[in-house]
Structure formats: structure tokens, C-alpha cells
Amino acid sequence: MASADVRDELNCSICLEMYTDPVTLKCGHNFCRACIDHYLDSQEQDYAGYNCPECRATFHHRADLQKNITLCNVVLHFKSLQRKEVAETFCTYCIHSAVPAVKSCLHCEASLCDDHLIIHSKSPEHVLTDPTTSVGSRKCPTHNEIFKYYCKQDSLCICVSCRLDGEHQGHQVGSLEEASETRKVKLRKVLDNLTSKRAETETRLQRLEDLQWAIADEKTVQIIRNLICDMEIKKGELSMKIQQASELCTVTDALTILLDQEPYFWGTAEVENDSVEDLYQGLISDTAWSEETDIKFNVNTAACNVRVSSDLNTLSLSAGYQNRPDNPVRFQCNQVLSTRSFSSGRHSWEVETSEVSDFRIGVAYHSIDKRGDQSYIGDNDKSWCLCKMHSNQYSVIHNGKVNKTLHQFSSNKFRVCLDYEAGQLSFYELCEPIKLLHTFTATFTEPLFAAFGVGYYLGGDGCWLKVCG
């Protein structure tokens, strides 16, 4: 009864069938996507607007349909449980109560509990197998004889008459057990393929979840959220297939393996990740903004222990002291700001570093302290940065709070993206594919300058960074 009650809760109130791709309206009611789309299409948009077919709540604009990931997973899980309930076999002879069967007899086409199995005939024609509700499917439909062989040429289970007198006469034939083991080998490869696809899907999901926080445009964010919903559903389907394939790999009955054809083809279906990857790369490229901002170092802010190239694009740690006039905007150590500032708009620039460099790259207000422990980029509330410290540790820092990243960099090129109005600062590693490392979210209250520091711990002439483009 409880199962029936749950089943009723999983029905769409429009089609009265179990949900397919369930979505949620703002009022909280759920419907199949196709059902509610058709319902909303049928409504004329007048002064009354649109309404929910269940509670009649009114919306002035056509409601945004949000996929209900949790409900999707519940439906998939319930369908799986239903299959298991249907698959459970009961004793044919226990007519007064449902007693689980322990064996099925192919000769009698009956299933037997422990008690009825004791008194069952032991003659050779009474072949016992694992319990099954479809005893008839284990017999040849042409000769009504038990399947005993496997035709390798036609990939079919056959009986003795099929082999001797039927259409399989002269074909290459083997035992059911041998064919079952061969099928299990293929099934394990399918299982590996499914597991790999699920891991790939999880990776794509994480990348999309990271990406949505780096984008200010609401329409683009909605596209990403819909993709995330689709991939969550795909991940759930893969998990269910993995579970079913894993269970089938443990089955000892050869015919059960050979007669169940569906899992054999699971590994051939491609998860639609290529299109997701293309869109992801397109969004990454759009977010990381192809139009780069021209950045030059402001020598007036450069510390005297760093060297600035004549084109104002390269910063390196100087072995000797640079003779620069003292002024209140000059850093005491290792750092420099850009010549231009940003108080609106979207801007990006690329930075390349030497392999041995300790560095900090990011943005800062001009009012950042230029001397003392609080003058380092990221160590105060006036700057944000990505840094590489000693021991090859990469981190993001703001207001002295260090968040270490577990990501192992494979490139010495990075992109910094600033959206001033959105209050977002993102760092990307320019590897293949582009990797979003971190996005800061803040309310910027002053003009921002690009900020750079080099050689904090390692020292020497080997430390450098340059702004590309």
C-alpha cells in the first residue's frame, strides 16, 4: 500500500503517468516538461497571464521551467525498484501465500519453494535453474525443448533439435557456460566503459559548476544550469546501468546472462559530452574574453629590488638594487602596479611566468599599503591574487586568507579576468583545455589596478613574469 501511495506521488497531474523529465514551477508543483510546455502553449497571454494547472497560481510572464534533479533521481530509483519487484519469483504451488521460489524447473515450467523442491521429481528431464518468472523463455519456441547450446554464428541459444535437425545444423556451436563466460568478459568491458563515462561526466559537471560562478550574464548562467541538470540526469542513468551491469556480472546462471541482451549494448551509447565540451570551451572563451586589455607596468610603483623591461611588459627579480627615487606610491619589496586602472567594464590579460618563479598576480586598489607586512598583494583587504609560493604550492589570497588549491598546474601561462560591475575576478590556467582555477566575488569600491609580484622566496635572476599580448 505504501508503495502504491509513493507511486501516486510520482505521477504528473496532466498526463497521469509517472514523470518524464520533471520540471518545477515557481509555485512548487511538478510536471513532465512536455506536458507543462504544451499546457502553457495552449494559454493565451492576456492580462491574467499564465497559471499553474494544479493550484491556479498566476504568473505575469511565462514561467521558467527548472528541472527537478531530486525528483528525476527518485523516479529513476523507483523504476529500478519496480523492476526488482517484478523480477521476484514466487512458488507456483503455494497458492495461499506468496512464498519466494528457490528454483525453477524447466521441464514443469514451474517455480518451487524449499518445501516443494524436496518432493519434486529428481529425474534427468527435470532441469532446475535459478528461479525465474519466464520459464517459457528458457525453452526453444520452435521445438519446446530446453536450451542446451549456444550458436556462435547466430549468437542465439538453441536446443538439441535446433543443432541436429534445425536451421543451426552445421553451425559452430558451444556450451552455454562457455558462451556465458565470453559474454561476461564483454559485459565487464561495458561496465568499465560506463564507469569511465560516469567519471568523465562528473568531471564535466564540476567544471560547469565552477564556471557558473565566473559568469555574470544571467542568460548564460541559465544555459549552464540547464546543462548541469541534464548531466545530473545522465549521471543518474549511468549509475543505474552500472549497478545493473555489476549485478549481472555476479549471476551464475548461464542462460540469464545470455538471454539478457540489453546490457550488452550499453557500452556503445555515447554520453553527449562532446557537445557539452564544445559549449564549455565556448563559454570559457567568452568568459575569459578574447579582447585583451593592454597592460603596462608603472615604474613609479616598482620596488627597487625588481627590474622592469624597457617595453614595460616584463618584471624580474633584480640581483642588484635599482636606483629609483623614493616616493609614497613605490612598493618597498618585489611588486608593481599597472599604469591604467579599471572602474567599470570587463577586462582580461595574460601572464607568463618562469618555471622557477614565486609570484603573485591579481588586482589591487592604489591605496594598498606600499610598505610593511600588509603591503603584499593578497595580504590585505585591498587586493586579490593568485600566487605560487615556496614548495611549489599554489593558492588564492585575499585579506590574508589563504585558500590552497589541489590542482597541479601544467602550464606557466595564466589569464586574469575582471568584471568590475559584477564584482568578479577569475583566474584561468591556459592549458588544454582551459582550466578555471578560482573566482573571487566582491563589491569593488575603488578603481582597480593590475598587480604583480615576483621572487618572494626563491630569489635570484631566474624569477620573472611578463604580461603577454
C-alpha positions as CSV (number, residue, x, y, z in Angstrom):
1,M,0.0,0.0,0.0
2,A,2.8,2.3,0.9
3,S,4.5,1.6,-2.5
4,A,1.2,2.4,-4.3
5,D,1.0,5.7,-2.4
6,V,4.5,6.6,-3.4
7,R,3.7,5.6,-7.0
8,D,0.8,8.1,-7.0
9,E,3.0,10.9,-5.8
10,L,5.3,10.3,-8.8
11,N,2.5,10.9,-11.3
12,C,2.2,14.1,-13.4
13,S,-1.2,15.7,-12.8
14,I,-1.6,16.4,-16.5
15,C,-0.8,13.1,-18.2
16,L,-1.4,11.0,-15.0
17,E,1.7,8.9,-15.9
18,M,5.0,8.7,-14.0
19,Y,7.1,11.9,-14.5
20,T,9.2,12.2,-17.6
21,D,11.9,14.9,-17.3
22,P,10.1,16.6,-14.4
23,V,10.3,20.4,-14.0
24,T,9.1,22.7,-11.3
25,L,7.1,25.9,-11.5
26,K,7.6,28.8,-9.0
27,C,4.6,27.6,-7.0
28,G,6.4,24.4,-6.3
29,H,4.3,22.0,-8.4
30,N,6.0,19.5,-10.7
31,F,5.0,18.3,-14.2
32,C,6.5,16.5,-17.2
33,R,8.4,19.1,-19.2
34,A,6.5,18.2,-22.4
35,C,3.1,18.3,-20.6
36,I,3.6,21.7,-19.0
37,D,5.1,23.1,-22.2
38,H,2.0,22.0,-24.1
39,Y,-0.3,23.4,-21.4
40,L,1.4,26.8,-21.4
41,D,1.4,26.9,-25.2
42,S,-2.4,26.5,-25.1
43,Q,-2.8,29.5,-22.8
44,E,-3.3,32.9,-24.4
45,Q,-1.2,35.6,-22.7
46,D,-3.7,38.2,-21.7
47,Y,-3.9,40.5,-18.7
48,A,-4.4,37.4,-16.5
49,G,-1.0,35.9,-17.5
50,Y,-0.2,32.2,-17.2
51,N,-1.3,29.9,-14.4
52,C,-0.4,26.6,-12.8
53,P,-2.8,23.8,-13.9
54,E,-2.8,22.4,-10.3
55,C,-3.1,25.3,-7.9
56,R,-4.0,28.0,-10.5
57,A,-1.2,30.3,-9.3
58,T,-0.8,33.1,-11.8
59,F,2.4,34.3,-13.4
60,H,2.6,37.5,-15.4
61,H,5.3,36.0,-17.6
62,R,5.7,32.5,-18.9
63,A,7.2,30.6,-16.0
64,D,10.8,29.5,-16.2
65,L,10.9,25.7,-16.1
66,Q,13.5,24.5,-13.6
67,K,14.5,20.8,-13.8
68,N,13.9,18.9,-10.6
69,I,17.0,16.9,-10.2
70,T,16.0,15.2,-7.0
71,L,12.6,14.1,-8.4
72,C,14.4,12.8,-11.5
73,N,16.6,10.6,-9.4
74,V,13.6,9.4,-7.3
75,V,11.7,8.4,-10.4
76,L,14.7,6.5,-11.8
77,H,15.2,4.8,-8.4
78,F,11.6,3.9,-8.1
79,K,11.5,2.4,-11.6
80,S,14.6,0.3,-10.7
81,L,12.8,-1.0,-7.5
82,Q,9.7,-1.8,-9.6
83,R,11.9,-3.9,-11.9
84,K,13.3,-5.8,-9.0
85,E,9.8,-6.4,-7.5
86,V,8.6,-7.7,-10.9
87,A,11.6,-9.9,-11.2
88,E,11.0,-11.6,-7.8
89,T,9.6,-15.1,-8.4
90,F,7.2,-17.0,-6.1
91,C,6.5,-20.6,-5.7
92,T,3.9,-21.9,-8.3
93,Y,2.3,-24.3,-5.8
94,C,2.0,-22.1,-2.8
95,I,-1.5,-20.8,-3.8
96,H,-2.5,-19.4,-0.4
97,S,0.5,-17.1,0.2
98,A,3.4,-15.7,-1.8
99,V,6.4,-17.8,-0.9
100,P,9.7,-16.9,-2.7
101,A,10.9,-19.6,-5.0
102,V,14.4,-21.0,-4.7
103,K,14.5,-23.0,-8.0
104,S,12.6,-23.2,-11.2
105,C,12.0,-26.4,-13.2
106,L,12.3,-26.0,-17.0
107,H,10.5,-29.3,-17.6
108,C,7.5,-28.5,-15.4
109,E,7.7,-24.8,-16.2
110,A,7.1,-24.1,-12.5
111,S,8.9,-22.4,-9.7
112,L,9.5,-24.1,-6.4
113,C,10.0,-23.1,-2.7
114,D,12.2,-25.1,-0.4
115,D,9.3,-27.4,0.7
116,H,8.0,-28.2,-2.8
117,L,11.6,-28.6,-4.0
118,I,12.1,-31.5,-1.6
119,I,9.2,-33.5,-3.1
120,H,10.0,-32.5,-6.7
121,S,11.0,-35.2,-9.2
122,K,14.7,-35.9,-9.4
123,S,14.5,-37.4,-12.9
124,P,17.0,-36.1,-15.5
125,E,14.4,-34.3,-17.7
126,H,13.5,-32.1,-14.7
127,V,16.2,-29.4,-15.1
128,L,16.5,-27.0,-12.2
129,T,17.7,-23.4,-12.6
130,D,17.7,-20.2,-10.6
131,P,14.2,-19.0,-10.0
132,T,12.6,-17.2,-12.9
133,T,9.1,-16.0,-13.8
134,S,9.8,-16.6,-17.5
135,V,10.4,-20.3,-17.6
136,G,9.0,-20.5,-21.1
137,S,11.7,-18.1,-22.4
138,R,14.3,-20.7,-21.5
139,K,12.9,-23.2,-24.0
140,C,13.1,-23.2,-27.8
141,P,9.9,-21.6,-29.2
142,T,10.2,-24.0,-32.3
143,H,10.8,-27.3,-30.6
144,N,9.6,-26.6,-27.0
145,E,12.9,-28.1,-25.8
146,I,15.3,-26.7,-23.2
147,F,18.1,-24.5,-24.4
148,K,21.3,-26.5,-24.1
149,Y,23.8,-24.9,-26.6
150,Y,24.8,-21.6,-28.0
151,C,25.2,-20.9,-31.7
152,K,28.2,-18.7,-32.1
153,Q,27.4,-17.9,-35.7
154,D,23.9,-16.5,-35.0
155,S,24.5,-15.5,-31.3
156,L,21.5,-17.5,-30.1
157,C,20.7,-20.1,-27.5
158,I,19.5,-23.3,-29.2
159,C,18.1,-26.7,-28.2
160,V,19.2,-30.2,-29.3
161,S,16.8,-30.4,-32.2
162,C,18.0,-27.0,-33.5
163,R,21.5,-28.3,-33.6
164,L,20.8,-31.6,-35.2
165,D,17.8,-31.0,-37.5
166,G,17.1,-27.3,-37.5
167,E,18.4,-24.2,-39.2
168,H,21.5,-24.2,-37.0
169,Q,22.7,-27.6,-38.3
170,G,26.4,-27.4,-39.2
171,H,26.9,-24.1,-37.4
172,Q,29.7,-23.6,-34.8
173,V,28.1,-24.4,-31.5
174,G,29.4,-24.3,-27.9
175,S,28.2,-24.8,-24.4
176,L,26.0,-22.3,-22.6
177,E,28.6,-22.0,-19.9
178,E,31.4,-21.1,-22.3
179,A,29.3,-18.6,-24.1
180,S,28.2,-17.1,-20.8
181,E,31.8,-16.5,-19.7
182,T,32.6,-14.9,-23.1
183,R,29.6,-12.6,-22.6
184,K,30.7,-11.7,-19.1
185,V,34.1,-10.7,-20.4
186,K,32.4,-8.3,-22.8
187,L,30.0,-7.2,-20.1
188,R,32.9,-6.2,-17.9
189,K,34.3,-4.1,-20.7
190,V,30.9,-2.4,-21.0
191,L,31.0,-1.9,-17.2
192,D,34.4,-0.3,-17.5
193,N,33.2,1.9,-20.3
194,L,30.2,3.0,-18.3
195,T,32.3,3.7,-15.2
196,S,34.7,5.8,-17.3
197,K,31.8,7.8,-18.8
198,R,30.4,8.5,-15.4
199,A,33.8,9.7,-14.1
200,E,34.0,11.9,-17.2
201,T,30.5,13.2,-16.7
202,E,31.4,14.0,-13.0
203,T,34.4,16.0,-14.2
204,R,32.4,17.9,-16.7
205,L,29.8,18.6,-14.0
206,Q,32.4,20.0,-11.7
207,R,33.8,22.2,-14.4
208,L,30.3,23.6,-15.3
209,E,29.6,24.2,-11.6
210,D,32.8,26.1,-11.3
211,L,32.1,28.0,-14.5
212,Q,28.7,29.3,-13.5
213,W,30.2,31.3,-10.6
214,A,32.6,33.1,-13.1
215,I,29.8,34.4,-15.3
216,A,27.7,37.5,-14.7
217,D,25.3,37.2,-17.7
218,E,22.0,35.6,-16.4
219,K,21.1,34.0,-19.7
220,T,24.4,32.3,-20.0
221,V,24.2,31.2,-16.3
222,Q,20.7,29.7,-17.1
223,I,22.2,27.7,-20.0
224,I,24.9,26.3,-17.7
225,R,22.3,25.4,-15.1
226,N,20.2,23.5,-17.6
227,L,23.3,21.7,-18.8
228,I,24.1,20.8,-15.2
229,C,20.6,19.4,-14.8
230,D,20.8,17.4,-18.0
231,M,24.2,15.9,-16.9
232,E,22.9,15.1,-13.4
233,I,20.2,13.1,-15.0
234,K,22.7,11.4,-17.4
235,K,24.9,10.6,-14.4
236,G,21.9,9.0,-12.6
237,E,21.2,6.9,-15.7
238,L,24.8,5.8,-15.9
239,S,24.8,4.9,-12.2
240,M,21.7,2.8,-12.6
241,K,23.2,1.0,-15.6
242,I,26.5,0.4,-13.7
243,Q,24.5,-1.1,-10.9
244,Q,22.5,-3.4,-13.2
245,A,25.6,-4.5,-15.1
246,S,27.5,-5.1,-11.9
247,E,24.7,-7.3,-10.6
248,L,24.6,-9.2,-13.9
249,C,28.3,-9.9,-13.7
250,T,27.7,-11.8,-10.5
251,V,24.9,-14.1,-11.9
252,T,25.9,-17.7,-12.1
253,D,23.1,-18.9,-14.3
254,A,24.4,-19.0,-17.9
255,L,21.0,-18.6,-19.6
256,T,20.2,-15.4,-17.6
257,I,23.4,-13.9,-18.9
258,L,22.8,-14.9,-22.5
259,L,19.1,-14.1,-22.7
260,D,19.6,-10.6,-21.3
261,Q,20.7,-8.6,-24.4
262,E,20.2,-5.0,-23.2
263,P,23.3,-4.5,-21.1
264,Y,25.5,-5.9,-23.9
265,F,24.8,-2.7,-25.9
266,W,25.1,-0.2,-23.1
267,G,28.7,0.5,-23.8
268,T,28.1,1.5,-27.4
269,A,25.9,4.5,-26.5
270,E,27.9,7.7,-26.2
271,V,27.3,10.2,-23.4
272,E,26.6,13.5,-25.1
273,N,29.8,15.0,-23.7
274,D,31.4,16.3,-26.9
275,S,28.7,18.9,-27.4
276,V,29.0,19.8,-23.7
277,E,32.7,20.2,-24.1
278,D,32.3,22.4,-27.2
279,L,29.8,24.6,-25.3
280,Y,32.0,24.6,-22.2
281,Q,35.0,25.8,-24.3
282,G,32.8,28.4,-25.9
283,L,31.7,29.7,-22.6
284,I,35.2,29.6,-21.2
285,S,36.4,31.6,-24.2
286,D,33.6,34.0,-23.8
287,T,34.2,34.3,-20.0
288,A,37.9,34.6,-20.4
289,W,37.2,37.3,-23.0
290,S,39.2,37.3,-26.2
291,E,39.6,41.1,-26.3
292,E,42.6,41.6,-24.0
293,T,43.5,44.7,-22.2
294,D,46.8,46.3,-22.8
295,I,48.8,46.3,-19.5
296,K,52.0,48.2,-18.8
297,F,53.9,48.3,-15.6
298,N,54.0,51.6,-13.7
299,V,57.7,52.1,-12.9
300,N,56.8,54.7,-10.3
301,T,55.2,51.9,-8.2
302,A,58.0,49.3,-8.9
303,A,60.1,48.3,-5.9
304,C,63.8,48.9,-6.2
305,N,64.7,45.2,-6.0
306,V,62.8,44.4,-9.2
307,R,63.8,45.1,-12.8
308,V,61.2,46.4,-15.3
309,S,61.9,45.9,-19.1
310,S,62.1,48.9,-21.4
311,D,58.7,47.9,-23.0
312,L,57.2,47.8,-19.5
313,N,55.9,44.2,-20.0
314,T,58.4,42.1,-18.1
315,L,59.1,42.1,-14.4
316,S,62.1,40.2,-12.9
317,L,63.8,40.0,-9.6
318,S,67.0,42.1,-9.6
319,A,70.2,40.8,-8.2
320,G,71.3,44.4,-7.7
321,Y,69.5,47.4,-6.3
322,Q,67.7,49.6,-8.8
323,N,68.4,53.3,-8.2
324,R,64.9,54.7,-8.2
325,P,63.7,57.9,-6.4
326,D,61.7,57.3,-3.3
327,N,58.1,58.2,-3.4
328,P,54.9,57.3,-1.5
329,V,53.5,55.1,-4.2
330,R,56.5,52.9,-4.6
331,F,56.4,49.4,-3.1
332,Q,59.1,48.5,-0.7
333,C,59.6,45.0,-2.0
334,N,59.1,42.8,-5.1
335,Q,55.9,44.3,-6.6
336,V,54.5,46.7,-9.1
337,L,51.1,48.0,-10.3
338,S,49.8,48.7,-13.8
339,T,49.7,52.2,-15.3
340,R,46.0,52.0,-16.0
341,S,43.1,51.4,-13.7
342,F,39.6,49.9,-14.1
343,S,36.5,51.3,-12.5
344,S,34.0,49.7,-14.9
345,G,33.7,47.1,-17.7
346,R,35.2,43.7,-18.4
347,H,38.9,43.3,-18.8
348,S,41.4,40.4,-19.2
349,W,45.2,40.0,-19.5
350,E,47.6,37.1,-19.8
351,V,50.7,36.5,-17.7
352,E,53.5,34.1,-18.3
353,T,56.0,33.1,-15.6
354,S,59.3,31.4,-15.4
355,E,59.2,27.8,-14.1
356,V,61.2,28.7,-11.0
357,S,59.3,31.9,-10.1
358,D,57.4,32.5,-6.9
359,F,54.8,35.1,-8.0
360,R,51.6,36.9,-7.1
361,I,49.2,38.1,-9.8
362,G,45.9,39.9,-9.3
363,V,44.4,43.3,-8.7
364,A,44.7,45.9,-6.0
365,Y,43.4,49.4,-5.1
366,H,46.0,52.1,-5.4
367,S,45.5,52.8,-1.7
368,I,47.2,49.4,-0.8
369,D,50.0,49.9,1.7
370,K,53.3,50.1,-0.1
371,R,55.4,49.1,3.0
372,G,55.2,46.7,5.8
373,D,53.7,43.2,6.3
374,Q,50.3,44.3,4.9
375,S,51.8,45.5,1.6
376,Y,52.0,42.2,-0.1
377,I,49.3,41.5,-2.7
378,G,46.5,39.5,-1.2
379,D,47.6,40.0,2.4
380,N,45.1,42.9,2.9
381,D,41.5,43.8,2.1
382,K,42.6,46.0,-0.8
383,S,43.9,43.2,-3.1
384,W,43.2,39.8,-4.5
385,C,45.7,37.4,-6.1
386,L,46.7,34.0,-7.4
387,C,50.1,33.1,-6.1
388,K,52.8,30.4,-6.2
389,M,54.8,30.2,-3.1
390,H,57.8,28.1,-2.0
391,S,57.4,24.3,-2.2
392,N,55.5,24.8,-5.4
393,Q,52.3,25.5,-3.5
394,Y,49.6,27.4,-5.4
395,S,47.0,29.4,-3.6
396,V,44.5,32.3,-3.9
397,I,44.6,35.0,-1.2
398,H,42.5,37.9,-0.1
399,N,42.7,39.8,3.2
400,G,45.3,37.4,4.4
401,K,43.1,34.4,4.0
402,V,44.9,31.7,2.0
403,N,43.0,29.1,0.1
404,K,45.3,26.4,-1.2
405,T,44.4,24.7,-4.5
406,L,44.8,21.0,-5.0
407,H,45.2,21.5,-8.7
408,Q,48.6,20.7,-10.2
409,F,49.4,23.3,-12.8
410,S,50.7,22.0,-16.2
411,S,51.2,25.5,-17.7
412,N,53.1,28.7,-16.8
413,K,50.5,30.8,-18.6
414,F,47.5,32.3,-16.8
415,R,44.7,34.7,-17.6
416,V,43.2,37.2,-15.2
417,C,39.6,38.3,-15.9
418,L,37.9,41.2,-14.2
419,D,34.2,42.2,-14.4
420,Y,34.1,45.3,-12.3
421,E,30.3,45.8,-12.2
422,A,29.6,42.1,-11.5
423,G,32.3,42.2,-8.7
424,Q,34.1,39.1,-10.1
425,L,37.8,38.3,-10.5
426,S,38.6,35.0,-12.1
427,F,41.9,33.2,-12.7
428,Y,42.4,30.6,-15.5
429,E,45.3,28.3,-16.4
430,L,45.9,28.4,-20.1
431,C,46.4,24.7,-20.5
432,E,44.5,22.4,-22.8
433,P,41.6,22.6,-22.1
434,I,41.5,26.0,-20.3
435,K,41.0,25.4,-16.6
436,L,39.1,27.8,-14.3
437,L,41.1,28.0,-11.1
438,H,39.1,30.3,-8.9
439,T,36.7,33.2,-8.9
440,F,36.6,35.9,-6.2
441,T,33.3,37.7,-5.7
442,A,33.4,41.2,-4.1
443,T,31.9,44.6,-4.2
444,F,34.7,46.8,-5.6
445,T,34.7,50.3,-4.1
446,E,37.7,51.9,-5.7
447,P,39.4,51.8,-9.1
448,L,41.4,48.6,-9.5
449,F,45.0,48.2,-10.9
450,A,46.6,45.0,-12.2
451,A,49.1,43.9,-9.6
452,F,52.2,41.8,-9.9
453,G,54.9,40.4,-7.6
454,V,57.8,38.1,-8.3
455,G,60.5,36.2,-6.4
456,Y,59.2,36.3,-2.8
457,Y,61.1,33.3,-1.6
458,L,63.4,31.8,-4.2
459,G,65.3,35.0,-5.1
460,G,67.9,35.1,-7.9
461,D,67.8,36.3,-11.5
462,G,65.8,33.3,-12.6
463,C,62.5,34.7,-11.4
464,W,60.4,36.7,-13.9
465,L,56.9,37.2,-15.3
466,K,55.6,39.1,-18.2
467,V,52.3,40.4,-19.5
468,C,51.6,38.8,-22.9
469,G,49.8,40.5,-25.8
